[in-house]
Amino acid sequence: MISLGDPGPALPEKPDRLGLLRDRDFRGLFLSTTVAQFGYQITSLALPLAAVIALDVSEFEVGVLSSMSMIAFLLIGLPAGAWIDRMRRRRVLIVSDLVRAAVLLTVPIAWWTDTLTIWHLYAVALIIGVFTVFFDVSYQSYLPHLVGRKHLVEGNAKLESVRSTAQLGGPVLAGQLIEWLTAPVALAFDAVAMGASALFLVRIRRREPKPEVVHGSKVITEVREGLRFVLRERLLASIVACTGSWNFWMGASMAMLVVFLPRDMGMSPGEIGLFFALSGVGGVVGAFTVGAVTRRLGEGRTIWVSVAVTSPLLFLIPAAEPGWRIWVGAFAMTFVGIGGVVYNVTQVSFRQRLTPDGMLGRMNATVRFVVYGAYAVGALLGGVLGQFLGARTTLWIGAAGICLAFLPVFFSPLRNMRELPDPEHEEARAAA
């Protein structure tokens, strides 16, 4: 029989506005996520703009930089899951935050000493990417332990609302910091945010038991087990194919969007920050409406409808011209943000609910290996296309690819499912 693990801390049975936020340990994770996500928004904007504006690099070099931030998921994504299943995940989260803070500080230092190069930015992006692999896999594997499986949708929705709020306010803050201080110096603020995130994680009192490792077990064997678990489960495999395809073309698009906005549209860093913030507006709306959407459409149908309906609006971005029309494209990002958050909350909660505790790290690592690896390859392709075809044409191609991403889920049993399978209930029925 599969053990589903500790049900988590005692939590209020009656729903209220605070819900999980009444639990001290979840509150620590929530606050850590808040400051880290605002810092991440600064890095996401400041790192490529440091290359585009401060170093005036080519489209291909911007694509390589975008790829470097995600390529770690291809390099170590699979074994990272097996390693994390052997470690206490809270400790991994803290170390990852501290290392990323230290690495980010090297950029403003190099800028002040006039030694900053694109190769330095490549190295920073790669190292941050490596520790983001460990952080992200540990993060999604840690949540079921912290809140219990029956609270996963609420926990993911609250954390997703933080990410969406950061997407709303973070780019505006980042744009202003870049405009006032330059992009390299703005990265110092992200380093401070990462340090604060680590401090909130240290305050979490509830400790995980030390994972039990089978004597003589090998990492490569455990990696294969994670791959088999994801690829043999048809519902999981269709979700991974959908997310991977969406990320591939989004990677190509985002790599060129940070070139298109300042060079083709003539936008300032502050305006670029506001442009990206509008996707955060949609994310906040999505986080608060995901429950109502899933109740109306059903969980399975929500997964594909959420991206199929909103993705075509991305065509408004390459159709824009300098002036008011680029803000129509920015408004479209709001609806793409809604679809993305509704999709993520629904499918991530299902993946966590479906997976046994001992397999969580490997499942999340396998999924991230595929979907973020796809983003890295897509960003590199975006740089190549941008170099030869231009940023605008690359954005047209990327939007077309994103519009087709929902098909693997649409042609799976998820298409008409109102409720996704719950292994805990199925196991109880089998035992009876």
N, C-alpha and C positions, 0 to 999 in steps of 0.2 A: 504493500500500500504506500502511496506517495504521501509524505508528510508535508502539510501546508504551512508548518511553522507556527511561531508564536502569534496569537491573534492581535497582539499590540496592546498599547496602554489603554487603561479604562478611559472612555470618552463619553461625553454627554449623549444620551440616547435620543433626547428630544432635539430636533433641528432648531437652530437659532442662527442669528446673523453671524456670530463669531465661529460657531462650530469647532473645527479642529484648532482654531487659534486660541481656544481656552487651554489647550495642552501645552505646557511649557516647552517641551522638547520640539514639538512641531513648530512652535513659534520661533525657536532658535533657527531651525532650518529655513523657515519663511523669511526671517530677517537677513540671514546669510544670502539667500537667493536674491532678495531685494537689492542689496548693495552690489552684489556681484553682477547682476543683470544690468544695472545702470553703468557699471564699469565696463562691461562687455560691449555695450552700445558705443561707448567712447572709442574702444579699440577697433570695433568693426568699421567705424568711419575714419578714425584718425590714421590707422595703419596704411590703408590704400591711398588716402589723400596726402599722406607724407610722401608717398612715392610719386603721385601724379603732380602735386603742386610744388612740394619742396625740392624733389629731385628731378622732376620733368621727364619721367621714364616713358617708354613706348607702351602701346597696347599689349604687346606680347608679355612684357615684363610685369605689367599689372595682372595679367592672367596667371603668370607663374606665382606671383605673390599670393593671389587668392587661393591658388591650388595648394601652396605650401601650408596654409593654415588648416587645411583639411586632410592633407595627404598622410598624416600620422595614422588616421583611421585605417588606411590601406596597409601601412607598414607594420603596425603593432596592434591593430584593432582586435584581431581574433585571439592572440595569446593574452591580451590584457584582461579579457573576460575570465579566462581560467586563472590568471594570477589573482584577480580581485576576489574570486570565489574562495581563495585561500587566505584572504586578509580581512581584517575588520574595516568595513567600508568607511566609517566615520574618519578613521585615521588617514585613509587615502585622500579623502576630501580636503582635510586640513593641509596636508603636505602639498597637494596640487595647487591650492590657493597661494601658499607661501612661495613656491618656486615661480609661479607665473608672475607674482608681484615683483620678485627680484629681477626677472628677465625684462619685464616692461620698463623698469627704471633705467636700463642700459640705453634706451633710445634717446630720451632727453639729454642724458650725459654725453652721448656721442654727438648729438646736435650742438650742444653748447661748446664742445671741443672741436667742432668742424671736421669730424671724422665719420659722419653718418654716410652710409652707402646703401645701395639696393641689396647688396649681399648681406649686410647687417640685418636689414628688414626681413630678408628670406630666413635667416637663422632664427630671429625672434619669432617669426610666424611658425616655424617648424617646432621649436621648443614649446611654445605655448600650445600648439596643436597636440603634441605628445601628452602633456599633462592635462589637456582638456579631454583627451580620450579616457584617461584614468578617472577624471572628475565625473564626466557624464555617465560612464558605465556604473560607477559606484553610486552616483546620485539616484539613478532610477532603480538600482538594486537595493538601496538603503530605505527608500520610502515605504515599501510594504512592511519592513521590520518596524519602522517607527510608528505607523498609524494603523496597521492591520489591514487585511485585504478588503474588508467590507467598506472601508473608508477611502479606497483608492481614487474613486472618481472625484470625491470632494477634495482630497489632497492634491490631485493633479490639477483640478480646476483652479484651486487657490494659487498654486505655484505658477500655473499658466497665466493667471491674471496678473501676477507680478511681472512675468516676462513681457506680457503685452503692455502693461503700464510703463515698463522701462522702454519698450519700443516707442511708446508715445512721448514720454518726456526725455528719454536718453538721447536720441538724435538731436533734439533741439538744444539740450545742454552741450552735447558734443560739438555741434556746429558753432555755437557761440565760443566755447573754449578754444576751438581751432582758429576761429577768426581773431580772437584776442591774443592768444598765446603761441600760435602755430601748431600744426598737427603733432610734431614730435613731442613738444612740451606737454600737450594735453594728455599724452599717455601716462604721465606721472600720476594723474588723478585716478586712472584705472588701477595703478599699482596700489594706491591707498585703499581703494575699494576692495581689492582682493585680500589685502591684509585684514580689513574689517570683517570680511566674510569669514575668514579663518577664525577670528575671535568669537563670532557668534556660534560657530560649530563647536568650539572648545567648550562652550557653556552647556551643551546638550549633556544631560546627566545619564540618560538611559543608555546602557552599554550593550553592544551585541555580544553574544557568546562567541568564543573563538571557533572559527569554522573547522569542522572535522575533515581532515584530508585522509583519504584512503592510502594506507602504506603502500609505497611502490607505484602509486599512480603517476602518470606522465602528463605534462602539459599538452603535448600534441594529441594524446588520446582524449583529453577533456575538450580540446578545441573541436575535434571531430564530433564529439557528442553534441556540442552546442550547434554546430552546422546541421547535423542530422535532425535535431529537435526543431529548428526553424524551417528547414527546407522540406521536411516530410509532413509538417502540419500545414495542410492546404490553405487554411485561412490566414495563418501567419505569412506564408510564402506570398500570397496575393497582396497582402498589405505591404510587405517589403518591396515587392516589384513596383507597386504604385508609388511608394515614397521614394524609392531609388530613382525612378524615371523622373519624377517631379524635381528632385534635388539635382539631377544631372543637368537638366535644362535651366533650372534656376541658377546653378553655379555659373553656367555660361552667361546668363543674363546679368547677374549681379556683378561679375567681373567687369563687364563693359558699361554697366550703369554708372559706376563711379568715374568712368571716363566720359561718358555721354553727357552727364549733367554739367560738369564744369567746362568742358571743351566745346561741345556742340550747343548746349543751351545757355552757356555763359552764367551759370548760377554760382553764387558765393557759397563758402562753407556753411554759413548760417541758413541760407535757403535750402541747401542740400540736406541739412539736418532736419528742417521742417518737412521736406519732401518725404524722408524716411519715417518721420514721426506719424504720418497719416496712416501707415500700415498698423502702427500701434493702437490707433483709435479703433480700427476694426478688430484688433486682437482683444482689446478690453471688452468690446461688445460680444465677441465670440465666446469669451470665457464666462460671461454672465448669462448667455443664452443657450449654451451647449445642452444643459439639462432639458430645457423646453423643446429644443430641436430633436434630441434623441427620443423624447417621449412621443413626439408627433410623427416622426419618420421611422422610428425604430433604429437600433444601434447599427445594424449592418448597412441599412440604406443610407444612414447619415454619413458613413465613412466615404462613400463614393460621391454622393450628391454634393457634399460640402466643397469638394475641389472641382467637380465637373461644372458647377454653376458659376463659380467665381473666377476661374482661371482665364476665360476669354477676355476679361476686362484688361488683361495685361497688354493687349494689342494697342491700347490707347497711349502707351508710353512711347514706342517708336514712331507713332503717328503724330506726335506733338512737335511744335515749333517753339522757338523762344517767345516768352511772353505768357499770356494767360492760358494758352493751350497746354503747356506742360503741367499746369496745376489740375487740369482735367485728368491727366495721367496719374498725378499724385492722388487724386480722389479715388481713382480705381484701386489704388493700393489698399484703401480702407476695406473694400469688399474682399480683396484677396486675403487680407489679414483675418477677417471674420472666418472665411472658409478654412484657412490654415489652422487656426486655433481649435475650431470645432472638430476638424479632422484629427488633430494631434491628441486632444484630450480623450476622444473616444477610442482611438486605436491603441494609444499607450496604456490606458487603463485596462483594456482587454488583454494586451500582451502580458501585463503584470499579473492579472488575475489568472491567466491560463498557465503560467510558468511556476514550477515548484521552486522553493527557496534556494536549494542547492544549485539550480540551473539559471537563476536570474542574471548573474554576472555574465555568463556565457551567452545567454539569449540576447541581452542588451548589447553585448560586444559584437555579436554576429550581425545584428540588425544595423548597428552603427558602422560596422565594417562595410556593409553594402551601401547604405544610404548616404553616408558622409564620404565614403570612397568615391561614390558616383558624383558627388558635388565637386570633389577635388579634380576628377578627370574632366568634368564639365567645365570648370573654371579654366583649366588649361586649354580645352578646345575653344572656349570663348576668347581667350587671348590670341589663339591662332587665327580664328575667324575675324576677330577685330583688326588684326594686323593686315589682313589681306582684303577684307570686305568692308571694314569700318564698323564702328560701334553700333550705329543705327540698324544696319542690316543684321548684325548679330542678335540684336534685341528682337527683331521680327522672327528670326529663326527660333530663338529661345521660347518666345511666347507660343509659337505653334507646337513645339515639343511639349510644353507644360500642359497645354489643352488636351493632349492625348494620354496624360499620365494616369487618369482614373480607370483606364480600360482593364488592367489586370484585376481590379476589385470588382468592376462591373460584370466581368465574365467569370465570376466565382460564386460560390453559394452565398456570399455576403450580400449579393445584390438585393434580395428581398427579405433578409432576416430582420425580424423586429428585435429579438433578443439574442445576443451573442452567447455561445456556450459557456457555462460556468462549471469548471471542473470540480469545485467544491460540492456543488449540488449533485453533479453526476456521480461523484464518489459516494456521497451519502445514500443515493438511491441504490447504487450497486451493493453497498454494505447491508442495506435493508433486505 
